[in-house]
């Protein structure tokens, strides 16, 4: 990787409702429009470019 070029990392996390314990699934059944999602973009910075 070129240390002078900008580099970004994109993270996307989505909650799989089927993996939740049963009591937490009850309110989500039939709610197809519910999507719990976290998105983060982070710029990479090189500490010691060579």
SULGI-V525446 format. One record per run of one state. SS is the DSSP state (~ for helix, > for strand, _ for the rest). FROM is the first residue (numbers start at 1). LEN is the number of residues. If there is no record, write none. Layout:
ss->SS from->FROM len->LEN
ss->SS from->FROM len->LEN
This chain:
ss->_ from->1 len->6
ss->> from->7 len->8
ss->_ from->15 len->2
ss->~ from->17 len->3
ss->_ from->20 len->2
ss->~ from->22 len->7
ss->_ from->29 len->8
ss->> from->37 len->8
ss->_ from->45 len->6
